[in-house]
């Protein structure tokens, strides 16, 4: 799913950052059934490069324990701190 707004533009967009593909897929299905648009990211770098820059989500949900270290981002808390420092 892309980030562009189409016929479902009135639906709120959720960006999910979670490295667990099974869990994130389950959440993706649940949010879609609830009427939300959702974009899933499994890596912090793709979330920053595509999620925030182009999607402008209404909500962001992040896993706390990320199994990566992208520019010092090791946890969801690190990512949240970086989001608050940027203006999007």
Residue pairs with C-beta under 8 A, 6 or more apart in sequence:
1 37
1 38
1 39
3 13
3 39
3 50
3 51
3 54
3 55
3 56
8 37
11 35
11 36
11 37
12 36
12 37
12 58
12 59
13 36
13 37
13 38
13 39
13 55
13 56
13 57
13 58
13 59
14 31
14 36
14 37
14 38
14 39
14 57
14 58
14 59
14 60
14 61
15 38
15 39
15 40
15 41
15 47
15 51
15 52
15 55
15 57
15 59
15 60
15 61
16 24
16 27
16 28
16 31
16 38
16 39
16 40
16 41
16 60
16 61
16 62
17 41
17 42
17 44
17 47
17 51
17 60
17 61
17 62
17 63
17 66
17 76
17 79
18 24
18 27
18 40
18 41
18 42
18 61
18 62
18 63
19 42
19 43
19 63
19 66
19 67
19 68
20 63
21 42
24 40
24 42
25 40
27 38
27 40
27 61
28 38
28 40
31 38
32 38
39 51
39 55
39 57
41 47
41 50
41 51
43 68
43 70
44 66
44 68
44 70
44 71
44 73
44 79
45 70
45 71
47 79
48 70
48 82
51 57
51 60
52 83
52 86
52 88
53 88
56 88
60 80
60 83
62 76
62 79
62 80
63 76
64 75
64 76
64 77
65 75
65 76
66 73
66 74
66 75
66 76
66 79
68 74
72 78
73 79
73 82
